[in-house]
Amino acid sequence: MVTLITVPMIFCASKGIWSRRDIDRYLAMRSWASPVMIALDSGRLRPGSSVKELLEIEPCVWQEEYGKCVIYHYTPKGSYDGLTVVTWNQKLTAASAGSCTWDWDFFDTTPAWIIEKISLINESRELQQRMPDYKKHFQEHEAKLLNELSETSIE
């Protein structure tokens, strides 16, 4: 009887499942079983795993590059479903999946300053399209941010 209670509790705790909603989100994630998602869920891919390990499991559909930070996407642009893996200096720092009805974070060790700079770069790119007369100014700002992301270390 103790085993019937203990084993599920250990499993849930190891996956970060603390509520009925978490169970539903976990089951939704597992129903979309891509090779990378299975590797993330099993712990084969974890923070610090290499990009080489990631891409050997499954090549990405598209990627975004921001200096040493590269974001690998495993679903087409505009898709309702998504699987994203963030890397810094060729090492995994974050992985998440989701759709319009569920989301699942495997891990996220990406420093906040990296996320902030990427957000500023994306904002700059959007402004370049909306304000073409100031495109050069935004490109210079973007280049500065990309340079900071290329030259900085988090180790």
Residue pairs with C-beta under 8 A, 6 or more apart in sequence:
11 17
12 18
12 22
12 23
15 26
15 41
16 22
17 23
17 26
24 102
25 102
25 103
25 104
26 104
28 99
28 101
28 102
28 104
29 37
29 41
29 97
29 102
29 104
30 37
30 41
32 81
32 83
32 97
32 99
34 58
34 74
34 83
35 57
35 58
36 45
36 54
36 57
36 58
36 74
36 83
36 85
37 74
37 83
37 97
38 44
39 45
39 57
40 46
40 85
40 95
40 97
40 106
41 106
44 57
45 53
45 54
45 57
45 85
45 92
45 95
46 92
46 107
47 91
47 92
47 93
47 107
47 109
48 91
48 92
49 91
49 92
50 90
50 91
50 92
51 70
51 72
51 87
51 90
51 91
51 92
52 90
54 72
54 85
54 87
54 92
55 72
58 74
60 72
60 73
60 74
60 85
61 73
61 74
61 75
61 76
62 73
62 76
62 77
63 70
63 71
63 72
63 73
64 70
64 71
64 73
66 117
66 118
66 121
66 146
66 149
67 146
67 147
67 148
67 149
67 150
67 151
67 152
68 88
68 89
68 149
68 150
68 152
69 86
69 87
69 88
69 110
69 114
69 118
69 149
70 86
70 87
71 84
71 85
71 86
71 87
71 118
72 84
72 85
72 86
72 87
73 82
73 83
73 84
74 82
74 83
74 84
74 85
75 81
75 82
75 83
80 99
80 100
81 97
81 98
81 99
82 96
82 97
82 98
82 99
83 95
83 96
83 97
84 94
84 95
84 96
84 97
85 92
85 94
85 95
86 92
86 93
86 94
86 95
86 108
86 110
87 93
88 110
88 114
88 154
89 153
89 154
89 155
93 108
93 109
93 110
94 105
94 106
94 107
94 108
94 109
94 110
95 105
95 106
95 107
95 108
96 103
96 104
96 105
96 106
96 108
97 103
97 104
97 106
98 104
111 154
114 149
114 154
117 145
117 148
117 149
118 149
120 141
120 145
121 142
121 145
121 146
124 138
124 139
124 141
124 142
124 145
125 138
125 142
127 134
127 138
128 134
128 135
128 138
128 139
128 142
131 138
